[in-house]
């Protein structure tokens, strides 16, 4: 079954808006640039998104959240060995994101820094995505405890909060320094932190 043209138009607008917002930030993002990039008219844009604000919220839900879903959330939820999957994602994430990712920063974190203090609806949508990320990591760690891959005394909720916070922090510092190498070093430390949550025998087995 073919996708209807309006859906293709909407997707084209969302992808272009995402790129514009990622490069410029939401407030500086130019509708004119989005229209020039897509070759669409203002009428086509406003048919799908009546305001720039609505377009920005849709980018959060339908582009940024979906990217994280594919890269992190779904693999962690569906894996039978969630700790192995978490370690693999952390170790390889730099190879799965676009080459300009570190230089431009995390799209989610960029918008949280820019818009959360200014717009309540943006703050709720962005916080919702961050909450899904944290809950997904919590679920992986909790299942890992049941499988004996995470030490029983580990507070998986606190650990999940730290992992997500450190992850975003790694990207933020690397962006500030414009250094993919810094991102790799920082994520290697996060990888070691997760390994440190494992029982000694399990951790030694992973290092072999």
N, C-alpha and C positions, 0 to 999 in steps of 0.2 A: 504493500500500500504506500503510495507516494505522499510525502508531506505536502500539505496545502501551502500555497504561495504566501499567505499572510504569516504563517508560522516561520517560513524561511526569512521573511522580511524582519520579523520580530527578533529572530536569532541573530541576524546580521547586525541589527541595531545594538543588541545587547553586547555582542562581542566587540564591536567598535567602541562602544561606550566604556566597556571594561578597560580596554587598552588606553583610551584617552584618560580615564580616571587614574589608572595605575601610573601613567607618566606624569600627569599634571596635578593630581589631587582632585577631589570632587568640586570644590569651590571654583578652581581655575579651569576645570574641564570646559571645553568649548563645544556647544551644540553645532556650530558651523563646521568645526573640524570633523565631527561625527558624520554630518551629512555629506561633507566632501569625500570622506573616506568610503562611505557606503554608496554614494551616488543616488541617495534617496532624497525626497522632498520633506519639507517641514510638515506637510500634511500627513505623510506616511508615518513620520515620527510621532506626531501628536495623536494619531489614530490609535497607536499602541500605548503611548506614554503621554498622558496629558500635561505633565510637567517634568522638568529636569529632576525634581525631587523624586517623583515616581520612578523615573528611569534609574536613578541611583539606588533606590531600595530594591528594584528588580535585579540589578547587577549583583547586589549582596546575596540575594536568595537563589538566583538562577545561574549565576556564573561562579562567584567566589565559593559559595557553599558547595556547589556541585563539583568544583575542582577538588576541594578538600575531601568530599565524599569519595571520589575516585582514587585519590592518592593515599588517603589515610583511613577514613571512617569505615568504608565498606571492607577493605582488606582486613582490618582489625576485627570487625564484627563477625566476619565469615570464617576467619581462620580457626582451625582446630587447635593450633599451637600459637596462641596470641602473643606470647612473649617473644618467641622466635620471629614472628611477623613484625612486632614493634621494633625489635633490634634491626631487622632487615630494612624496614622503612627508614629508620634514623640513619643507617649506614649508607643508604643509596639515594636518599631524597635529592641530593644535589645533582644527580644524573637524570632525574625525572622531571625537573622543572625547567622552564625556558632559560636560555643562557643569560638573559638580562635580569633574572629574578633577584639575585643578590644586590645588584646595582640599584634596582628600583625599589626593593623591599617587598615584604609580604603585603599583598593587597588588603588582607583583613586588618593587619596591624596598622597599616598606613591610614586606613579609614577610621579605625578606632581612635588613633591619636588626633586625627583632624576633626572628626565630626561628633564623637561621643560627648564632648563638653558643650557642643553647640545645638544639637538636635536630638530630642528625646526619642523620636521614632527611629532614627539612625542608631542611637545607642542601644535600643531594645533589639533591633534586628542583628546588629553586630554582636551584642552580648549573647544573643540566642545561638549564633553560629559558634562562638567561643565555648558556650555551655555544652553544645553537642560534642565538640572536640574533647572537652574535659571528661564528659560522661562516657565517651567511647573509650578513652584511655583507662578510666576507672574500671569499666567493664572488662577490659583486657587484663588488667592487673588482678582483678578479683577472680577471674577464671584461672589466671596463672597461679594464684594461691591454691585454688582447689586442685590443680594439677601438680602441686609441689614445686613449681618453677619460681615462685616468689615466696620469700620467708613469711611465716605465719604472723610474725609480729609487725610486719610492715603495714602502716596506715595507707591503704591503697588510694583513698580519696586525697589525702595530703600529697602523696607521691604523684598522683595524676596532675594535680594543680601545679606542682613544681615542674613536671616534665613539659607541660604545655607552656608555662611561663618562660622556662629556660629556652625552649624551642624558638618562641617568638623573640626572646631576647637575643639569641644567636643571630637571627636574621637582622634584627635592628642594629646590632653592633657592626655586623659585616657591611650593612648598607652605609652606615655612618663612615666606616673606614674605606668603603668601596673596594672590598677585598674578599673575593671568593675563598681565598686561602684561609682567612679568619673564620669564615663560616664553617669550613671543613674541620678546622681545629676545634671549634666550639662544639660542633655536633658530635665529634669523637668523644669529647668529655661527657656529653649527655648520654652517649652510648655506654660509656663506662659507669655512669650513675645507675642506669637500668640494670646493667650486669651486677652491680653491687647490691641490688635488691634481691638477688637470687641466692639460694643456699650455696654454700661453698662448693659442694660436690657438683652441683648443676653448673655453676659459674666456671669451674675448672674444665668441665666437659665441653663447654662452648668455646673455650680458648684453644682447644686442641685442634 
